[in-house]
Amino acid sequence: MRLHKVVNRVYEGKTYYRWVLSVPPKGVRELGWVDGQELQASVRGTALVVEPTRRTVGGSRGWLPGALAEEVQRKSVARR
């Protein structure tokens, strides 16, 4: 896993950055995460905890993670 500092934008001579965390494919598979899935992060002590939100890509709330994965996969296939 690696942390990257990336230029987000330059506005009025000031550079703004964002941080990107690269997660290896094996970790993504083991967690059951899918492309486009919304995640939320929280800091607990000195640890960063990243968890899936309960929202779908379309913005509906209350879906179970398995249903979310199916919905994201269906939308990804439809775009191809």
N, C-alpha and C positions, 0 to 999 in steps of 0.2 A: 504494500500500500504506500502511496506517496502523496504528499501535499504540494500543490503548485500555486504560486502567486501569479495571477494573470491580470493584464491591464484590462479593465472593464470599459473605461472611456477616458478621454481627455477633454476637459471643459474649462474654458477660460484660463488656459495655461496650467491647470492643476490636473494631475493624473490620479485617477481613482482605480483601486484594485479590488479584486475579489479572489477568494481562495477556492480551489477546486481539489477535492479529494478523489483520487483514483482508486477504485476498488477492483481487485482482480476478478476475472470472470468466475473462477471457482467459488469465491465468496458470495458473489451475486446469486449464483445457482443454489448454493447451500441455504441462503436466506430466503429463496423463493421470490426475489425481486425481479421485476421486468422493466424493460425500456419504457420510459415515460411515466413511471410510477412516482407519485409525490411522496417525499420523505420529510420528516421533521427532525430537527436536531435540538438537543438540550445538553447543557453542561451540568454534570453531577460530580462535584468535587473537582478532580483533575482529569475526568474522563468526558469524552464527547460521546453521547448516546444518540444514534441515528435509528429512527423507527419509521415504518410506513404510516402514513396518515390513513384515515378511514374514508378519504374522498376518492372518487374515480376521476379519470382524466376529464370527463365531461362536467365535473363539479358536483355530482350528486353525493349525498352523505349517507353513511350507514351501511355501506357494502362490506362484506367480509373480504379479507385479502385474497382468497381464492377466486371469488367472483371478480374482483378488481383485475387480477392477472388475466382472466379469460377475456374481460372487456378490452383491456389494453392490447392483448394479442389479436383480438378480432379487428380492432381499429387499425392496427399495424398492417395486417394482411390486406385489409380493404384499400389501404393507400398504395399498395404495390401494383 
